[in-house]
Amino acid sequence: MVASHSGDSKVTKRTVMIVEAAGKSQESLQKFFMDRGYRAFITQDPERALMRFKTWPRPDLLLVSAQIMQEPVMKLFNSFSKDRYLARVPVLMIGSRQRKQFFIDNAKTDELRKVLLIPFKADTLLSLVESLIDQSKSDE
């Protein structure tokens, strides 16, 4: 059976790399994306995630959680806009609303790097991920 390309977004599976330290959050994020037709890889190690984006094929988007490891995750988030090779990779950072000022002061956001504060609706997360991936593809 051959899949058709007539508007079926699941034909080409998009891949999300997730950096999350908490096991329960890892599982729920991975399940969230897989239930929506994505491939989802998980790591706790920001450095490992960075290395994964330097190989091919690389994931379509990096999702980093700053719930636990704020400093290393912020460093990872900001490294993508500084690296010429990684500049076209969309990165979404999830963080706590209580730490909003930390993100305002430290996160280098642009059209491909966004911060999403908790709590948020699942639809908001999904539409932001899709728009970031679409944006990165349209600029290639």
Secondary structure, DSSP 8 states (H G I E B T S, - for coil): -----SS-TTSS--EEEEE-S-HHHHHHHHHHHHHTT-EEEEES-HHHHHHHTTSSS--SEEEEE-SS-HHHHHHHHHHHHH-TTTTTS-EEEEEEGGGHHHHHHH---BTTEEEEEES--HHHHHHHHHHHHHHHHHT-
